[in-house]
């Protein structure tokens, strides 16, 4: 099962395994990097302006 992250929560980004992307507004996620969705401290920034966000393998999601 794939999981969304909680906006504002810090995660162990080194353990996350990308499983896919949300559909958002349908504009596509080509050239996206999930690293762009985190700040320098590993805090998840939430979906982009198109509503697209990364999904991760549930077993790899560890909040800090």
N, C-alpha and C positions, 0 to 999 in steps of 0.2 A: 504494500500500500504506500502511496506517495503522500507526503505531508507538506502543508503550508507552514510557514513560520509566523511568529507573532511579532508585529511591528514594535520596535523599541526594545525588544529582548536581546540580550547578548548570547551568542552561540559559539561553540567550538568549531570555527569554520574549517579547521584542518581536518576534521572528521566527516564533514558533510559530503554526501555523494549525490550529485545532481541526478534527478530521475525524470525531469521534464519541465514544462512551462505551462502556466495557465493560459487560457485562450485570450483573455482580456477583450479588447475591442475588435480583435481579428486582424490587426495590422501586421502580425507576425513577430517572431523573436529572433530572426536571423541576425547574426553578429552580436547578440547579447552575451554578456559574461555575468555569471551569478555574483562575481566579486563586486560588481557595480551596485549591488543591492545591500552592501554592508559598509559601515564606517570603519575607521582604523582600529577601533576597539572591538570589532566583531558584532556590533549592534545592527540588527536587521532594520533596514530603512523602509520596508514595505513595497507595495507594487509601484510601478512607474506610472506616468500620466496616462498611459494607454490601458492601465489595469492589468498589465502583464507582470507576473512574478515567478520566480523559480520554485519548483517542487523538489523535495529531497526524499531519499529513502528514509522511511520512518525510523529504522533501526540506527541511523547515523545522526539523528537530531539530539543534541545535548545542549541544553541551556546552561549558561554559567551564571 
